[in-house]
């Protein structure tokens, strides 16, 4: 028993052998040693229970017949102290019914009849060790997953707080517009015009690209002979596909996505989720918001953010994805306009049935996209500098100085005098004013 008196001599031991017969213990110990397994032997169930509080065992081998406590009773108590440790009972033929009852009650994992065959017992021990180690590894992996999930949850919460802070003003505008236009027939278009003007005013976002995407969405939807409501929704999704970028660092969208770092790309592809948060107050744009949110899904699956596939993806999202990528490919070519259209069409055709719905690609091809010409702007405003101002033009948004002082209010009708003053101020600025003028 000297080997049992040193507490914590080993932190982990593979096998614990329990039997009141010293000859059996020596045989088990010799079998373990000859097969490079670490083992501790114990001739008392009570002492063995104490060992379970001092060491971690992969497997316990215990004799059925022992004084004061049967092997089944011992293993039942051992299960409470070390539930994952595998438990094997050594039993004689006369104890077979009791042994089977213990197995059926779930207290032991297996039994070996005495006298045992070394090969059979060894296979049982090795198999039990592997099961224990797998359980242990699974627990560690689960702990790591839980930690990562906790960290991800905290990151998402932090991201939501930052997005909420940076988009608060836009959400307030949307809420006000929602209330003001509750009874107006054209409330959808009014909201889209307002948000498109935000994109148009951002020097790092290409409003022409938004227009091209929207017009192409319209072409595809009409070619599919969708109802007018669906055509309008696809168009609006095209105009607002980039709206989520307004809440992000311009460094994420000042250059092509393929030039971003891996971490930057991960953040960039969250802009549809940001757009969904921004558009939440505009309940009448729910379908448009849905299309923007799912715009990076792929027809065959494995897209973002949900990995949806086929008809599970909103149709307007599939249309938006095709139109967006068409213009992405168009911009990558430096050839003539006609050649660029053909290059873009060939590019999206290459991924038909994978990234894009085949019927949509055919609709795009049949829509005459190669003869596409940019249509009129969606926004009810144009952006000009002070030098382009003309008398009786109407100011769409208030103009402020660099210090935040209002120079002219929204709705101001320009006169010769106000134009001259604004031109004088612009001459002193390092860059021209970006003045929003209502279209007449």
C-alpha positions in Angstrom: 0.0 0.0 0.0 3.1 2.3 0.0 2.2 3.4 -3.6 -1.2 4.7 -2.3 0.1 6.8 0.6 1.6 9.6 -1.5 -1.2 12.0 -2.2 -1.0 13.8 -5.6 2.1 11.8 -6.6 0.3 11.5 -10.0 -2.3 13.9 -11.3 -3.6 11.5 -13.9 -3.5 7.7 -13.8 -4.9 5.6 -16.6 -6.1 2.5 -14.6 -7.3 1.9 -11.0 -7.4 -1.8 -10.1 -9.6 -2.7 -7.1 -9.6 -6.3 -5.7 -9.1 -7.9 -2.2 -7.0 -10.7 -3.8 -3.4 -9.7 -3.9 -2.6 -12.2 -6.7 -5.3 -10.7 -8.9 -3.9 -7.2 -8.3 -0.3 -8.3 -9.2 -1.6 -9.9 -12.4 -3.5 -6.7 -13.4 -0.5 -4.5 -12.5 1.8 -6.7 -14.6 -0.6 -6.6 -17.6 -0.7 -2.8 -17.4 3.0 -2.4 -17.0 3.8 -4.7 -19.9 1.6 -2.6 -22.2 3.0 0.8 -21.1 -0.2 1.7 -19.1 0.0 3.6 -15.8 -1.9 1.8 -13.0 -2.6 1.9 -9.3 -3.8 -1.1 -7.4 -6.0 -1.1 -4.2 -7.2 -4.0 -2.1 -10.0 -2.0 -0.4 -13.1 -0.3 -1.9 -13.1 2.3 0.9 -9.4 3.3 0.1 -10.2 3.2 -3.6 -13.0 5.8 -3.1 -10.4 8.0 -1.3 -8.1 7.7 -4.3 -10.8 9.0 -6.6 -10.6 12.3 -4.7 -6.8 12.4 -5.2 -6.3 11.2 -8.7 -8.0 11.3 -12.1 -8.5 7.9 -13.6 -9.4 6.9 -17.2 -10.8 3.5 -16.2 -11.6 1.5 -13.0 -11.4 -2.3 -13.0 -13.1 -3.8 -9.9 -13.8 -7.3 -8.7 -17.5 -8.2 -8.0 -17.0 -10.1 -4.8 -15.2 -8.2 -2.0 -15.9 -8.0 1.8 -18.1 -5.2 3.1 -18.9 -3.8 -0.4 -19.6 -5.5 -3.7 -17.9 -4.3 -6.8 -21.3 -3.1 -8.2 -21.9 -1.1 -5.1 -18.4 0.4 -5.2 -18.7 1.4 -8.8 -22.1 3.0 -8.1 -20.4 5.3 -5.6 -17.4 5.8 -7.8 -19.7 7.0 -10.6 -20.8 9.9 -8.3 -17.2 10.9 -7.7 -16.0 10.5 -11.2 -18.9 10.2 -13.6 -16.9 10.2 -16.8 -14.4 7.5 -15.7 -15.1 4.2 -17.5 -16.1 1.3 -15.1 -15.3 -2.4 -15.8 -16.5 -5.2 -13.4 -14.5 -8.5 -13.0 -17.0 -11.2 -12.3 -17.3 -15.0 -11.9 -19.9 -17.1 -13.7 -22.0 -17.4 -10.5 -22.4 -13.5 -10.3 -23.6 -13.1 -13.9 -27.2 -12.1 -13.1 -26.1 -9.5 -10.6 -23.5 -8.2 -13.1 -26.1 -7.9 -15.9 -28.4 -6.0 -13.5 -25.6 -3.5 -12.7 -24.9 -3.0 -16.4 -28.6 -2.5 -17.2 -29.0 0.1 -14.5 -26.2 2.1 -16.1 -23.7 2.0 -13.3 -21.0 0.1 -15.2 -19.8 0.2 -18.8 -18.8 -3.4 -19.2 -17.7 -6.6 -17.5 -15.1 -9.3 -17.9 -15.5 -12.9 -16.7 -12.9 -14.5 -14.5 -10.5 -16.1 -15.3 -10.0 -13.5 -18.1 -8.0 -13.7 -21.3 -5.3 -11.0 -21.3 -5.9 -10.0 -24.9 -9.7 -9.5 -24.3 -9.1 -7.6 -21.0 -6.4 -5.4 -22.6 -8.7 -4.5 -25.6 -11.4 -3.6 -23.1 -9.1 -1.4 -21.1 -7.6 0.4 -24.1 -11.1 1.0 -25.6 -12.3 2.4 -22.2 -9.3 4.8 -22.0 -10.0 6.0 -25.6 -13.7 6.7 -24.7 -12.6 8.6 -21.5 -10.1 10.7 -23.4 -12.7 11.5 -26.1 -15.1 12.6 -23.4 -12.4 14.7 -21.8 -11.5 16.3 -25.2 -15.1 17.0 -26.0 -15.5 18.8 -22.7 -12.5 20.9 -23.3 -13.7 21.7 -26.8 -17.1 22.6 -25.5 -15.6 24.9 -22.9 -13.6 26.6 -25.7 -16.7 26.9 -27.8 -18.6 28.5 -24.9 -15.7 30.9 -24.3 -15.7 31.9 -28.0 -19.5 32.2 -28.0 -19.3 34.5 -25.0 -16.6 36.6 -26.6 -18.6 36.8 -29.8 -21.7 37.7 -28.0 -19.8 40.5 -26.2 -18.3 41.7 -29.5 -21.8 41.7 -31.1 -23.2 43.6 -28.2 -20.4 46.1 -28.5 -20.9 46.4 -32.3 -24.6 46.9 -31.8 -23.9 49.7 -29.4 -21.5 51.4 -31.7 -23.9 51.1 -34.7 -26.8 52.4 -32.6 -24.7 55.4 -31.6 -23.5 56.2 -35.1 -27.0 55.7 -36.7 -29.1 57.3 -34.1 -29.7 60.4 -36.1 -30.7 58.5 -39.2 -33.1 56.4 -37.2 -34.7 59.5 -35.7 -35.1 60.9 -39.2 -36.7 57.7 -40.4 -39.1 57.6 -37.4 -40.2 61.2 -38.1 -40.6 60.4 -41.7 -42.6 57.2 -40.9 -45.0 59.3 -38.8 -45.3 62.2 -41.2 -45.9 60.0 -44.2 -48.2 57.5 -42.6 -51.1 58.5 -44.8 -49.2 59.3 -48.0 -49.4 57.0 -51.0 -45.8 57.6 -51.9 -44.2 57.1 -48.5 -41.9 54.3 -49.7 -40.4 56.4 -52.5 -40.1 59.4 -50.1 -38.1 57.4 -47.6 -35.8 56.0 -50.3 -35.2 59.4 -51.8 -34.2 60.8 -48.4 -31.8 57.9 -47.7 -30.4 58.0 -51.2 -29.5 61.6 -50.7 -27.5 60.5 -47.6 -25.5 58.2 -49.9 -25.3 60.9 -52.6 -23.8 63.3 -50.0 -21.1 60.9 -48.9 -17.9 61.7 -50.8 -16.7 58.1 -50.5 -19.8 56.3 -51.8 -20.7 56.2 -55.5 -24.3 57.3 -56.0 -24.1 56.6 -59.7 -23.3 53.0 -58.8 -26.4 52.8 -56.6 -28.4 54.2 -59.5 -27.0 51.6 -61.9 -27.7 48.8 -59.5 -31.3 50.0 -58.9 -32.0 50.4 -62.6 -30.6 47.0 -63.3 -32.8 45.5 -60.6 -35.7 47.1 -62.3 -34.7 45.6 -65.7 -34.5 42.1 -64.2 -37.8 42.4 -62.3 -39.6 43.6 -65.4 -38.1 40.9 -67.6 -39.5 38.4 -65.1 -42.9 40.1 -65.4 -43.1 40.6 -61.6 -45.9 42.6 -60.1 -45.3 46.4 -60.0 -44.9 46.2 -56.2 -42.1 43.7 -56.5 -40.4 45.7 -59.3 -40.5 48.8 -57.0 -39.2 46.9 -54.1 -36.2 45.5 -56.1 -35.4 49.0 -57.3 -35.5 50.5 -53.8 -33.2 47.7 -52.5 -30.8 48.6 -55.3 -30.7 52.2 -54.3 -30.2 51.5 -50.6 -27.8 48.5 -50.9 -24.9 50.6 -49.6 -26.8 52.4 -46.8 -25.2 50.3 -44.0 -21.8 51.7 -45.0 -22.8 55.1 -43.7 -22.3 53.8 -40.2 -18.8 52.4 -40.9 -15.3 53.8 -41.1 -14.7 55.1 -44.7 -11.5 53.1 -44.8 -13.7 50.0 -45.3 -15.2 51.2 -48.5 -12.8 53.8 -50.0 -11.1 50.9 -51.9 -12.2 47.6 -53.4 -13.1 44.7 -51.1 -10.3 42.5 -52.4 -7.7 45.1 -51.1 -9.0 44.9 -47.5 -7.4 42.8 -44.8 -9.2 39.7 -43.7 -10.4 41.4 -40.5 -11.6 44.5 -42.5 -13.5 42.2 -44.9 -15.3 40.5 -42.0 -16.4 44.0 -40.8 -17.3 45.2 -44.3 -19.7 42.2 -44.8 -21.6 43.2 -41.7 -22.9 46.4 -43.5 -26.2 44.6 -44.5 -26.9 43.8 -40.8 -26.2 47.5 -40.0 -28.6 48.5 -42.7 -31.3 46.3 -41.2 -30.8 48.0 -37.9 -30.9 51.5 -39.5 -34.1 50.7 -41.4 -35.9 49.0 -38.5 -38.0 52.1 -37.6 -39.3 52.3 -41.3 -41.6 49.3 -40.9 -43.1 49.9 -44.4 -39.6 49.1 -45.8 -39.4 45.7 -44.1 -39.2 43.8 -47.5 -36.5 46.2 -48.8 -34.6 45.7 -45.5 -34.8 42.0 -45.9 -33.4 42.1 -49.5 -30.5 44.2 -48.3 -29.8 42.0 -45.3 -29.6 38.8 -47.5 -27.8 40.3 -50.5 -24.7 38.2 -50.0 -26.5 34.9 -49.8 -25.7 32.4 -52.7 -28.2 30.4 -54.7 -26.4 27.1 -53.8 -25.9 28.1 -50.2 -22.8 28.9 -48.1 -23.4 32.7 -48.4 -23.8 35.4 -45.8 -25.3 35.9 -43.2 -27.5 32.7 -42.9 -26.2 30.4 -45.6 -29.7 30.2 -47.1 -30.1 28.5 -50.5 -32.5 28.4 -53.4 -36.1 29.6 -52.8 -35.3 30.2 -49.1 -33.5 33.4 -50.2 -35.8 36.4 -50.8 -36.3 36.9 -54.6 -35.4 40.6 -54.3 -32.1 39.7 -52.5 -31.2 37.4 -55.4 -32.0 40.1 -57.9 -30.0 42.7 -55.9 -26.9 40.3 -55.7 -26.9 39.7 -59.4 -27.3 43.5 -60.3 -24.6 44.5 -57.7 -22.1 41.9 -58.9 -22.8 42.8 -62.6 -21.7 46.4 -61.9 -18.8 45.3 -59.8 -17.5 43.3 -62.8 -18.3 46.2 -65.1 -16.1 48.5 -63.1 -13.2 46.1 -63.2 -12.8 46.5 -67.0 -11.2 49.4 -68.7 -12.5 48.7 -72.2 -15.3 50.4 -74.1 -18.7 50.6 -72.5 -20.0 47.9 -74.8 -17.1 45.6 -74.0 -17.4 46.3 -70.3 -21.1 45.3 -70.4 -20.2 42.0 -72.2 -17.4 41.3 -69.7 -19.8 41.9 -66.8 -22.4 39.6 -68.4 -19.9 36.9 -69.1 -18.7 37.1 -65.5 -22.1 36.6 -63.9 -23.0 33.9 -66.4 -20.0 32.0 -65.2 -21.5 31.6 -61.7 -25.1 31.0 -62.9 -26.6 28.2 -60.8 -23.9 28.6 -58.1 -24.0 32.2 -56.9 -27.1 33.3 -58.9 -30.5 31.9 -59.8 -30.2 30.7 -63.5 -33.6 32.3 -64.3 -32.4 35.7 -63.1 -29.2 35.5 -65.2 -31.3 34.6 -68.3 -33.6 37.5 -67.5 -30.6 39.9 -67.2 -29.2 38.7 -70.5 -32.6 39.1 -72.2 -33.2 42.6 -70.7 -30.9 44.3 -73.1 -28.5 45.3 -70.4 -25.7 45.9 -73.0 -27.8 48.8 -74.4 -28.3 50.2 -70.9 -28.3 53.9 -70.3 -28.5 55.6 -67.0 -32.0 56.8 -66.1 -33.0 59.8 -64.2 -31.9 60.2 -60.6 -34.0 58.7 -57.8 -33.4 61.5 -55.4 -35.5 64.6 -55.5 -32.3 66.6 -55.3 -29.1 67.3 -57.1 -25.7 68.2 -55.5 -23.8 71.1 -56.9 -21.2 73.7 -55.7 -21.8 77.4 -55.2 -20.5 78.3 -58.7 -23.4 76.3 -60.3 -26.1 78.0 -58.3 -28.9 79.9 -60.1 -31.5 82.3 -59.1 -34.8 80.7 -57.7 -33.1 77.4 -56.9 -34.5 75.9 -53.7 -32.1 74.6 -51.0 -32.9 71.0 -50.0 -30.8 70.8 -46.8 -29.6 73.5 -44.6 -26.0 74.7 -45.2 -23.7 74.9 -42.1 -20.2 76.4 -41.7 -17.3 74.3 -40.5 -18.1 75.5 -36.9 -21.7 74.2 -37.2 -23.3 77.6 -37.7 -26.3 77.5 -40.1 -25.6 79.7 -43.1 -28.8 79.1 -45.0 -31.9 77.1 -43.9 -33.6 74.3 -45.7 -36.1 75.7 -48.3 -34.2 78.9 -48.9 -34.9 80.3 -52.4 -31.6 81.5 -53.8 -31.4 85.1 -54.9 -28.6 86.9 -56.7 -27.4 88.3 -53.3 -27.4 85.0 -51.4 -25.6 83.3 -54.3 -22.8 85.9 -54.3 -22.3 85.6 -50.5 -22.1 81.8 -50.7 -19.7 82.0 -53.6 -17.5 84.4 -51.6 -17.4 81.9 -48.7 -16.7 79.0 -51.0 -13.7 80.8 -52.4 -12.1 80.9 -48.9 -12.7 77.1 -48.4 -10.2 74.4 -49.3 -12.9 72.5 -51.0 -16.3 73.5 -52.7 -19.6 73.3 -50.9 -21.8 70.2 -51.6 -25.2 72.0 -51.9 -28.4 69.9 -52.2 -30.9 71.5 -54.5 -34.5 70.4 -54.9 -35.3 69.3 -58.4 -38.1 71.3 -60.0 
